[in-house]
Amino acid sequence: MNLTVVIIAIILWVFYKKGSNGLPTWLVKALGVFLVVMLLRNLNEVYHFIFDESDAWWPLVKENAARFNQQLRDLIRTMMKGG
C-alpha cells in the first residue's frame, strides 16, 4: 500500500475535522472513497499489517496492564491503611 498517499489523505481529513475553515465537502468525500478503495485493493496487506502489529504490541499492552493493576491495588491498600 502506498503509505505516503494514505498519510496525506489522513492529514487532510484531520485538517478538515479540526480546521475552522475546513475543506470542501466534495474533497472530503473523495478522500473517503479513495481510502476505502485503497483498503479494498490492498486488503491482504491491511489484514497482515493489523495482525502482525497486534501480535507485536500485545506483550507490551499486557505487561503495562498488569503493572497498572498492581499499582492500583497497592494504592488502594495504602489508602485503606490510612497512610
N, CA, C and O atoms as CSV, one atom per row, in Angstrom:
chain,resi,resn,atom,element,x,y,z
A,1,MET,N,N,0.855,-1.170,0.000
A,1,MET,CA,C,0.000,0.000,0.000
A,1,MET,C,C,0.898,1.228,0.000
A,1,MET,O,O,1.923,1.258,0.680
A,2,ASN,N,N,0.518,2.212,-0.745
A,2,ASN,CA,C,1.312,3.428,-0.810
A,2,ASN,C,C,1.035,4.250,0.443
A,2,ASN,O,O,0.063,5.003,0.508
A,3,LEU,N,N,1.894,4.095,1.423
A,3,LEU,CA,C,1.690,4.698,2.732
A,3,LEU,C,C,1.690,6.221,2.675
A,3,LEU,O,O,0.954,6.864,3.424
A,4,THR,N,N,2.483,6.793,1.822
A,4,THR,CA,C,2.552,8.252,1.719
A,4,THR,C,C,1.201,8.838,1.322
A,4,THR,O,O,0.763,9.836,1.893
A,5,VAL,N,N,0.554,8.232,0.363
A,5,VAL,CA,C,-0.735,8.718,-0.096
A,5,VAL,C,C,-1.767,8.604,1.019
A,5,VAL,O,O,-2.565,9.519,1.221
A,6,VAL,N,N,-1.756,7.507,1.731
A,6,VAL,CA,C,-2.707,7.313,2.815
A,6,VAL,C,C,-2.458,8.320,3.936
A,6,VAL,O,O,-3.410,8.870,4.490
A,7,ILE,N,N,-1.208,8.566,4.272
A,7,ILE,CA,C,-0.886,9.541,5.318
A,7,ILE,C,C,-1.352,10.936,4.923
A,7,ILE,O,O,-1.909,11.662,5.747
A,8,ILE,N,N,-1.130,11.314,3.673
A,8,ILE,CA,C,-1.575,12.628,3.210
A,8,ILE,C,C,-3.099,12.723,3.292
A,8,ILE,O,O,-3.632,13.751,3.710
A,9,ALA,N,N,-3.793,11.676,2.903
A,9,ALA,CA,C,-5.255,11.687,2.969
A,9,ALA,C,C,-5.733,11.803,4.411
A,9,ALA,O,O,-6.687,12.530,4.688
A,10,ILE,N,N,-5.095,11.109,5.316
A,10,ILE,CA,C,-5.483,11.189,6.730
A,10,ILE,C,C,-5.206,12.578,7.290
A,10,ILE,O,O,-6.014,13.106,8.054
A,11,ILE,N,N,-4.086,13.170,6.925
A,11,ILE,CA,C,-3.765,14.523,7.391
A,11,ILE,C,C,-4.796,15.523,6.877
A,11,ILE,O,O,-5.245,16.391,7.626
A,12,LEU,N,N,-5.173,15.405,5.604
A,12,LEU,CA,C,-6.197,16.299,5.066
A,12,LEU,C,C,-7.530,16.104,5.774
A,12,LEU,O,O,-8.246,17.072,6.028
A,13,TRP,N,N,-7.864,14.865,6.094
A,13,TRP,CA,C,-9.112,14.593,6.805
A,13,TRP,C,C,-9.084,15.207,8.204
A,13,TRP,O,O,-10.086,15.758,8.661
A,14,VAL,N,N,-7.931,15.112,8.889
A,14,VAL,CA,C,-7.801,15.709,10.219
A,14,VAL,C,C,-7.920,17.228,10.124
A,14,VAL,O,O,-8.588,17.848,10.951
A,15,PHE,N,N,-7.279,17.829,9.126
A,15,PHE,CA,C,-7.414,19.272,8.942
A,15,PHE,C,C,-8.869,19.661,8.703
A,15,PHE,O,O,-9.332,20.694,9.185
A,16,TYR,N,N,-9.572,18.837,7.966
A,16,TYR,CA,C,-10.989,19.116,7.715
A,16,TYR,C,C,-11.786,19.097,9.019
A,16,TYR,O,O,-12.615,19.975,9.258
A,17,LYS,N,N,-11.533,18.098,9.856
A,17,LYS,CA,C,-12.288,17.967,11.102
A,17,LYS,C,C,-11.888,19.014,12.133
A,17,LYS,O,O,-12.739,19.479,12.891
A,18,LYS,N,N,-10.626,19.393,12.180
A,18,LYS,CA,C,-10.125,20.312,13.211
A,18,LYS,C,C,-10.084,21.765,12.762
A,18,LYS,O,O,-10.163,22.669,13.594
A,19,GLY,N,N,-9.964,22.001,11.483
A,19,GLY,CA,C,-9.794,23.363,10.987
A,19,GLY,C,C,-11.073,24.172,11.057
A,19,GLY,O,O,-12.173,23.624,10.985
A,20,SER,N,N,-10.919,25.488,11.199
A,20,SER,CA,C,-12.089,26.357,11.285
A,20,SER,C,C,-12.730,26.565,9.908
A,20,SER,O,O,-13.955,26.581,9.792
A,21,ASN,N,N,-11.913,26.723,8.877
A,21,ASN,CA,C,-12.454,26.915,7.529
A,21,ASN,C,C,-12.820,25.586,6.896
A,21,ASN,O,O,-13.821,25.474,6.189
A,22,GLY,N,N,-12.012,24.597,7.153
A,22,GLY,CA,C,-12.279,23.270,6.622
A,22,GLY,C,C,-11.997,23.166,5.139
A,22,GLY,O,O,-11.560,24.122,4.498
A,23,LEU,N,N,-12.255,21.994,4.614
A,23,LEU,CA,C,-12.087,21.708,3.200
A,23,LEU,C,C,-13.466,21.544,2.581
A,23,LEU,O,O,-14.437,21.285,3.291
A,24,PRO,N,N,-13.560,21.691,1.269
A,24,PRO,CA,C,-14.859,21.462,0.621
A,24,PRO,C,C,-15.354,20.035,0.872
A,24,PRO,O,O,-14.562,19.094,0.934
A,25,THR,N,N,-16.650,19.891,1.011
A,25,THR,CA,C,-17.198,18.570,1.328
A,25,THR,C,C,-16.935,17.569,0.215
A,25,THR,O,O,-16.758,16.382,0.491
A,26,TRP,N,N,-16.904,18.011,-1.022
A,26,TRP,CA,C,-16.644,17.084,-2.116
A,26,TRP,C,C,-15.245,16.492,-2.014
A,26,TRP,O,O,-15.031,15.331,-2.361
A,27,LEU,N,N,-14.277,17.305,-1.530
A,27,LEU,CA,C,-12.913,16.824,-1.391
A,27,LEU,C,C,-12.829,15.782,-0.276
A,27,LEU,O,O,-12.123,14.782,-0.404
A,28,VAL,N,N,-13.546,16.020,0.804
A,28,VAL,CA,C,-13.546,15.069,1.917
A,28,VAL,C,C,-14.189,13.754,1.490
A,28,VAL,O,O,-13.689,12.680,1.825
A,29,LYS,N,N,-15.296,13.833,0.754
A,29,LYS,CA,C,-15.942,12.618,0.260
A,29,LYS,C,C,-15.030,11.864,-0.695
A,29,LYS,O,O,-14.966,10.635,-0.660
A,30,ALA,N,N,-14.327,12.598,-1.546
A,30,ALA,CA,C,-13.396,11.965,-2.482
A,30,ALA,C,C,-12.260,11.278,-1.728
A,30,ALA,O,O,-11.839,10.182,-2.097
A,31,LEU,N,N,-11.766,11.925,-0.670
A,31,LEU,CA,C,-10.714,11.299,0.135
A,31,LEU,C,C,-11.225,10.035,0.813
A,31,LEU,O,O,-10.517,9.031,0.882
A,32,GLY,N,N,-12.447,10.087,1.309
A,32,GLY,CA,C,-13.028,8.904,1.942
A,32,GLY,C,C,-13.171,7.745,0.975
A,32,GLY,O,O,-12.831,6.607,1.300
A,33,VAL,N,N,-13.675,8.037,-0.214
A,33,VAL,CA,C,-13.811,6.994,-1.234
A,33,VAL,C,C,-12.434,6.458,-1.619
A,33,VAL,O,O,-12.253,5.251,-1.786
A,34,PHE,N,N,-11.473,7.358,-1.757
A,34,PHE,CA,C,-10.119,6.943,-2.111
A,34,PHE,C,C,-9.538,6.003,-1.055
A,34,PHE,O,O,-8.950,4.977,-1.396
A,35,LEU,N,N,-9.698,6.349,0.222
A,35,LEU,CA,C,-9.170,5.493,1.275
A,35,LEU,C,C,-9.847,4.125,1.293
A,35,LEU,O,O,-9.189,3.107,1.504
A,36,VAL,N,N,-11.135,4.101,1.075
A,36,VAL,CA,C,-11.846,2.819,1.035
A,36,VAL,C,C,-11.349,1.971,-0.130
A,36,VAL,O,O,-11.115,0.773,0.026
A,37,VAL,N,N,-11.187,2.590,-1.295
A,37,VAL,CA,C,-10.689,1.858,-2.462
A,37,VAL,C,C,-9.278,1.337,-2.200
A,37,VAL,O,O,-8.968,0.194,-2.534
A,38,MET,N,N,-8.422,2.169,-1.603
A,38,MET,CA,C,-7.054,1.730,-1.285
A,38,MET,C,C,-7.068,0.542,-0.331
A,38,MET,O,O,-6.308,-0.410,-0.508
A,39,LEU,N,N,-7.933,0.599,0.680
A,39,LEU,CA,C,-8.015,-0.515,1.625
A,39,LEU,C,C,-8.527,-1.782,0.948
A,39,LEU,O,O,-8.012,-2.872,1.199
A,40,LEU,N,N,-9.529,-1.646,0.098
A,40,LEU,CA,C,-10.073,-2.821,-0.587
A,40,LEU,C,C,-9.073,-3.420,-1.569
A,40,LEU,O,O,-8.968,-4.641,-1.682
A,41,ARG,N,N,-8.345,-2.572,-2.275
A,41,ARG,CA,C,-7.361,-3.079,-3.239
A,41,ARG,C,C,-6.199,-3.793,-2.550
A,41,ARG,O,O,-5.585,-4.692,-3.123
A,42,ASN,N,N,-5.905,-3.384,-1.319
A,42,ASN,CA,C,-4.771,-3.944,-0.588
A,42,ASN,C,C,-5.235,-4.658,0.677
A,42,ASN,O,O,-4.574,-4.599,1.713
A,43,LEU,N,N,-6.366,-5.327,0.581
A,43,LEU,CA,C,-6.975,-5.955,1.751
A,43,LEU,C,C,-6.049,-6.983,2.398
A,43,LEU,O,O,-5.996,-7.081,3.624
A,44,ASN,N,N,-5.332,-7.739,1.599
A,44,ASN,CA,C,-4.426,-8.748,2.144
A,44,ASN,C,C,-3.319,-8.091,2.960
A,44,ASN,O,O,-3.002,-8.553,4.056
A,45,GLU,N,N,-2.731,-7.019,2.438
A,45,GLU,CA,C,-1.679,-6.317,3.172
A,45,GLU,C,C,-2.229,-5.661,4.438
A,45,GLU,O,O,-1.569,-5.662,5.477
A,46,VAL,N,N,-3.423,-5.107,4.351
A,46,VAL,CA,C,-4.048,-4.491,5.528
A,46,VAL,C,C,-4.264,-5.538,6.609
A,46,VAL,O,O,-3.970,-5.300,7.781
A,47,TYR,N,N,-4.778,-6.699,6.214
A,47,TYR,CA,C,-5.019,-7.793,7.154
A,47,TYR,C,C,-3.730,-8.210,7.854
A,47,TYR,O,O,-3.685,-8.327,9.079
A,48,HIS,N,N,-2.684,-8.432,7.062
A,48,HIS,CA,C,-1.405,-8.845,7.644
A,48,HIS,C,C,-0.806,-7.747,8.524
A,48,HIS,O,O,-0.240,-8.046,9.576
A,49,PHE,N,N,-0.919,-6.498,8.116
A,49,PHE,CA,C,-0.394,-5.397,8.921
A,49,PHE,C,C,-1.089,-5.339,10.274
A,49,PHE,O,O,-0.431,-5.218,11.308
A,50,ILE,N,N,-2.409,-5.424,10.271
A,50,ILE,CA,C,-3.159,-5.327,11.523
A,50,ILE,C,C,-2.785,-6.462,12.463
A,50,ILE,O,O,-2.519,-6.228,13.642
A,51,PHE,N,N,-2.762,-7.680,11.959
A,51,PHE,CA,C,-2.497,-8.807,12.848
A,51,PHE,C,C,-1.036,-8.918,13.236
A,51,PHE,O,O,-0.735,-9.314,14.362
A,52,ASP,N,N,-0.120,-8.583,12.344
A,52,ASP,CA,C,1.304,-8.593,12.710
A,52,ASP,C,C,1.595,-7.534,13.764
A,52,ASP,O,O,2.325,-7.789,14.721
A,53,GLU,N,N,1.025,-6.346,13.590
A,53,GLU,CA,C,1.240,-5.282,14.571
A,53,GLU,C,C,0.591,-5.617,15.909
A,53,GLU,O,O,1.170,-5.356,16.964
A,54,SER,N,N,-0.599,-6.192,15.871
A,54,SER,CA,C,-1.248,-6.538,17.142
A,54,SER,C,C,-0.463,-7.621,17.869
A,54,SER,O,O,-0.371,-7.592,19.097
A,55,ASP,N,N,0.102,-8.569,17.142
A,55,ASP,CA,C,0.938,-9.589,17.784
A,55,ASP,C,C,2.193,-8.972,18.388
A,55,ASP,O,O,2.661,-9.420,19.435
A,56,ALA,N,N,2.740,-7.948,17.739
A,56,ALA,CA,C,3.954,-7.308,18.247
A,56,ALA,C,C,3.663,-6.432,19.461
A,56,ALA,O,O,4.489,-6.345,20.370
A,57,TRP,N,N,2.487,-5.773,19.488
A,57,TRP,CA,C,2.172,-4.852,20.577
A,57,TRP,C,C,1.554,-5.542,21.787
A,57,TRP,O,O,1.641,-5.013,22.895
A,58,TRP,N,N,0.934,-6.705,21.611
A,58,TRP,CA,C,0.198,-7.331,22.696
A,58,TRP,C,C,1.043,-7.582,23.952
A,58,TRP,O,O,0.554,-7.305,25.047
A,59,PRO,N,N,2.272,-8.086,23.864
A,59,PRO,CA,C,3.052,-8.283,25.098
A,59,PRO,C,C,3.266,-6.983,25.874
A,59,PRO,O,O,3.250,-6.989,27.105
A,60,LEU,N,N,3.466,-5.874,25.166
A,60,LEU,CA,C,3.643,-4.592,25.848
A,60,LEU,C,C,2.366,-4.142,26.534
A,60,LEU,O,O,2.401,-3.658,27.665
A,61,VAL,N,N,1.248,-4.299,25.860
A,61,VAL,CA,C,-0.038,-3.920,26.446
A,61,VAL,C,C,-0.325,-4.769,27.668
A,61,VAL,O,O,-0.768,-4.253,28.694
A,62,LYS,N,N,-0.080,-6.053,27.567
A,62,LYS,CA,C,-0.331,-6.979,28.675
A,62,LYS,C,C,0.545,-6.636,29.879
A,62,LYS,O,O,0.067,-6.628,31.014
A,63,GLU,N,N,1.812,-6.356,29.638
A,63,GLU,CA,C,2.737,-6.010,30.719
A,63,GLU,C,C,2.318,-4.702,31.400
A,63,GLU,O,O,2.318,-4.613,32.628
A,64,ASN,N,N,1.967,-3.704,30.617
A,64,ASN,CA,C,1.549,-2.428,31.196
A,64,ASN,C,C,0.240,-2.549,31.957
A,64,ASN,O,O,0.065,-1.901,32.989
A,65,ALA,N,N,-0.678,-3.363,31.468
A,65,ALA,CA,C,-1.941,-3.560,32.172
A,65,ALA,C,C,-1.700,-4.259,33.509
A,65,ALA,O,O,-2.310,-3.893,34.514
A,66,ALA,N,N,-0.829,-5.247,33.531
A,66,ALA,CA,C,-0.523,-5.946,34.782
A,66,ALA,C,C,0.150,-5.006,35.775
A,66,ALA,O,O,-0.160,-5.031,36.966
A,67,ARG,N,N,1.071,-4.177,35.288
A,67,ARG,CA,C,1.754,-3.215,36.152
A,67,ARG,C,C,0.756,-2.184,36.706
A,67,ARG,O,O,0.819,-1.832,37.884
A,68,PHE,N,N,-0.150,-1.709,35.867
A,68,PHE,CA,C,-1.157,-0.755,36.298
A,68,PHE,C,C,-2.062,-1.357,37.369
A,68,PHE,O,O,-2.366,-0.706,38.368
A,69,ASN,N,N,-2.490,-2.594,37.159
A,69,ASN,CA,C,-3.351,-3.250,38.144
A,69,ASN,C,C,-2.639,-3.430,39.476
A,69,ASN,O,O,-3.237,-3.229,40.533
A,70,GLN,N,N,-1.377,-3.805,39.433
A,70,GLN,CA,C,-0.619,-3.982,40.679
A,70,GLN,C,C,-0.467,-2.651,41.415
A,70,GLN,O,O,-0.628,-2.596,42.634
A,71,GLN,N,N,-0.164,-1.603,40.698
A,71,GLN,CA,C,-0.020,-0.289,41.327
A,71,GLN,C,C,-1.345,0.218,41.882
A,71,GLN,O,O,-1.372,0.861,42.932
A,72,LEU,N,N,-2.434,-0.062,41.193
A,72,LEU,CA,C,-3.756,0.328,41.689
A,72,LEU,C,C,-4.098,-0.425,42.970
A,72,LEU,O,O,-4.632,0.166,43.909
A,73,ARG,N,N,-3.797,-1.720,43.021
A,73,ARG,CA,C,-4.023,-2.497,44.244
A,73,ARG,C,C,-3.172,-1.955,45.393
A,73,ARG,O,O,-3.648,-1.838,46.521
A,74,ASP,N,N,-1.924,-1.629,45.105
A,74,ASP,CA,C,-1.051,-1.074,46.145
A,74,ASP,C,C,-1.583,0.261,46.646
A,74,ASP,O,O,-1.540,0.528,47.847
A,75,LEU,N,N,-2.083,1.105,45.746
A,75,LEU,CA,C,-2.650,2.389,46.138
A,75,LEU,C,C,-3.875,2.196,47.036
A,75,LEU,O,O,-4.022,2.876,48.052
A,76,ILE,N,N,-4.728,1.288,46.664
A,76,ILE,CA,C,-5.928,1.057,47.474
A,76,ILE,C,C,-5.558,0.490,48.837
A,76,ILE,O,O,-6.156,0.872,49.843
A,77,ARG,N,N,-4.584,-0.415,48.888
A,77,ARG,CA,C,-4.134,-0.942,50.185
A,77,ARG,C,C,-3.568,0.173,51.056
A,77,ARG,O,O,-3.846,0.227,52.254
A,78,THR,N,N,-2.779,1.057,50.464
A,78,THR,CA,C,-2.212,2.181,51.214
A,78,THR,C,C,-3.310,3.104,51.722
A,78,THR,O,O,-3.258,3.572,52.860
A,79,MET,N,N,-4.296,3.364,50.884
A,79,MET,CA,C,-5.401,4.229,51.305
A,79,MET,C,C,-6.215,3.583,52.430
A,79,MET,O,O,-6.681,4.274,53.336
A,80,MET,N,N,-6.384,2.274,52.371
A,80,MET,CA,C,-7.152,1.581,53.404
A,80,MET,C,C,-6.424,1.576,54.749
A,80,MET,O,O,-7.055,1.577,55.806
A,81,LYS,N,N,-5.070,1.572,54.697
A,81,LYS,CA,C,-4.275,1.611,55.912
A,81,LYS,C,C,-4.273,3.021,56.517
A,81,LYS,O,O,-3.959,3.195,57.695
A,82,GLY,N,N,-4.620,4.005,55.720
A,82,GLY,CA,C,-4.658,5.381,56.208
A,82,GLY,C,C,-3.321,6.079,56.091
A,82,GLY,O,O,-3.111,7.109,56.730
A,83,GLY,N,N,-2.432,5.560,55.310
A,83,GLY,CA,C,-1.126,6.166,55.207
A,83,GLY,C,C,-0.850,6.547,53.854
A,83,GLY,O,O,0.221,7.082,53.569
